[in-house]
Amino acid sequence: MNSAGLGREGGGTGASARLRVKLRLLEPEFRGATSHMWRSEGLLPRYRTYLCAMHTIVRASVPLMELALERARLSASSGDPLAAPLAAYLEEHIREEEGHDAWLLEDLRAAGGDPRDALDAMPSPLIASLVGSQYYWIEHHHPVALLGYIAVLEGYAPAPGLTDRIARLTGLTAAALRTVREHAVLDTGHLDALYALLDELAPARDREAAVAVSALHSLDALTRLFVRLGRSAPAPPPRGAGLVPPMGVAP
């Protein structure tokens, strides 16, 4: 999950430290996009649209990891030194992430939205680019690339104060804010585990580059998505009132 949170700092000279340095190059633009998206004006309808967009991303998380796990297990049988520890990490992380897409639908309903707005609308090309690239790299390059994507989703999680800000500005109850609230806590530990794995793997230069390319692409795509979400737009019209653009965001 992503919002106004920033990538966590860390020292060291291993693969995780090098990845953090690369990601920091894109952080100023990301910060600007998220700051604008979470502004007070029109926040309630924009928050509903945010939940719809995040659902289209998060519902792909477990399937992506399951595909990467399958490919890692196949690579392990051929002697790939990255495959076994990667598979072990994915097995655990799949269990940790199961059901989080349902949280978003529950939040959307509690915020006065309709879960069908998340389930029925065609995801935008930005989301297809963000998520779909991972399927391609897992299938046609190496499953370790998914670690870059996960590093961004975990490393740019909701900031601790975001839940209170949304509640204060919109009047929403805690029932509408579970995903933001939970990920502000959970993702810090998840990111630490991922960075520890990266340093343990000590991947060769080409594999480390795959992780970095995946991460940089993911952060760039998220930035562009948040720029779009931050545009002022009316709430999606009631059912039957006409066509709704993907995610309820005006093109």
N, C-alpha and C positions, 0 to 999 in steps of 0.2 A: 504494500500500500504506500501511496505517496501523497505528500501534501506539503506543508510549509517546513517540515523537518529538513535538516541538513545532514550531509554525510558525516559520520563520526570521525573524529581525529584519531590518529594513531602514529606511533613511531616505528622504528625498525627499518630494515633494508631489504626485506624479503618481497615476495610477489605481492602480498597484500599492501605493503607500503607503496610499492610502485603503482598499483592500481589506484590507490587513494590520490596520489599526486596527479595522475591523468584525469580523474574525475573532477578534481578541484578546478581544472581549467574551464569546465562547463558550468560550474556552480553559480556564478553571478547571474547568468541568464535564467537559470532555473529558479533562483531566489526571486528574481523580478516577476517571473510568471506566476509563481505560487502566491506571492504577496498580493498581486493584483487580483488573483482568483478569489482569495479569502477576504477581500475588502467588504465592508459592511453593507454597501449599497446592493440591494437585490440579492442578498446572500441566501435566503431560504430557497427560492426556485433554483438558484445556481447549485446549491448543495444537493438538491434532488438530482439534478443533471449529473453532478459529480458522482453520486452513488451509482447511477446507471452506467456511467463510463467505467467506473472501477469494477463493477460486476463483470463487464465483458472481458476485463483483464484477469481478474482473480479466478473466474471460473475455469480459465485455461491453466492455472498454476499446477494443479495436481496432474492433469493429463500430460503437460510438458515434462514434469519430473518423472512420470511413469515411462514415457518414451525414452528419456535420457537414461533411466535405470536399466531398461531393456538393452539399450545400446552399450552401456557400460558393462553389463554382464557378458555380452557377446565379446567385447574387447578384452575382458579379463581372461577369457578362454584362449586368446591368442597371445597372451603375455604382456599386454599393455600395463605398464607400472602404475598408471593413474587410475585404472579402471576399478580395482577392488575398493580402495578408500573412497572413491567417488560414489560407487554404488552404495556403500555403507552409509554415507552422508545422506544420499537421496532417500534411502529407505526410511531414515529417521525423520527427515524434513517433510516427506509426504504425510506422515502421521500428524506432524505438527500443523500442517496447513489444511487438512481436510475439514470441510464444512464452512470455511471462511466466506465462500460465495453466498451461502445461505444467510450469514450475518448481514450482508449488504442488502439483501431483499427484505429482511426483517426491519432494518434501519429505514429503508425506503418507505415501507408501509407505515411505520411509526411517524415518519416525517410528512405524511399526508400524500405520498406518491402512490403510484400503481406499479407493482412488480412487473407487470407486463411491459411497461416502458423499457425495462432492462432486458427482459427475456425475448421480446418480439422484434425489437428494432435491429436492423442490420448494423453491426459495429462499423465505425468509421474507418476509412483507409489508414488513418494514423494508428489506430489500434491494431489493424491487420498487419501493418508494418512492424509495430513493436513486438507483437506476439508471434506473428508468422515467421519472422526471420529466425526465431529460435528453433522452430520446427525444422527449418531448412538446415541450419548449422548442426543440429543434433543428428539429423538423418544423413546429411551429405558431407559433414566434416568431422566433428568430434563432440561428444556430449559434454565435455568439460566447458565448452563455450557457454552453457547455461549458467555457470557460476557467475559470469559477468552480469547477466540479467537479474539473477537473484540478489547480487550485491547491491544493485540499484534499487530494487523493490524494498529490500530490507534497510538499506543505508539512507534512504530518503523517505523514511516513514513519518507519520504525523508527529509534529512537535508536541511535547507534553502539555502545553497550555492551549492547544487548539480546541480540544473538547469544550473547555469552559468558554472560550471565545464564541464558538458556534452557538452554544446554548444561550449565552447572554444576548447575542445579536438577533437570534431567531425565535427565542422562546421555546425551543424544542426540549423535550425531556430526555433523560438518560437512555430511554428505550430506542431513540432515534440515532444514538451516537456510539453504539457499541463498537463498531469497526474501528473508528478513529481512536476511541479510548483504549481498546485492547492492543492495537498495533503500536501505539505510542510506548507501550510497555514491552510487548513481546519481541519487537523487531530488533531491539538493542542486543539482546542475548543471541538472537538468530544470526545477526551480523558478526558478532564475535566468533561464533562457531564457524561461519563460512570463511572468515579471514584466517582463522587458525588452520582450517583445511587447506587453503591456498598455500600457506607457508609450509605445511607438512608435505604437500604434493611436490613443491619446488619444481613446477612444470618446466620442460624445455622451452626454449625461446618461442618456437612456433605455437605451442599450446598456450603459453602465457599471453601471447599476442591475440589468440582467439578469444580468451577471456576478456581482454581489454577492449577489443573491437566490439564484442557483444555489449559490454557495459557502456561504452561511449555511445553506441547506437541507441541503447535503451534510454539513457539519460536525455539524449537529444530528442528522441521521439516523445518522451514524457513532457519535456519542456514545451514542445510544439502542441501537445494535447492540452496542457494547462493554459497555454496562451489562448487556445480556442475556447476552452471552458470559461475562461475569464472574460470573454466578450459579453457585454450586456445582451441578454436575450430573455424573452418572456417565457414563462412556464409552458410546458407542452399543453396544447389544448385538450379539452375533454375528449374521451373516446367518441368517435363518430363525427367530430367537428372538422375533419379534414386530415390531410397527410401530415405526419410528424417527421421532420428531418431526423436522420440518425442521431441518437442520444438526445434529441430535443434541442440541438444546438443549430442555430441558423448558419447556413453556409457563408 
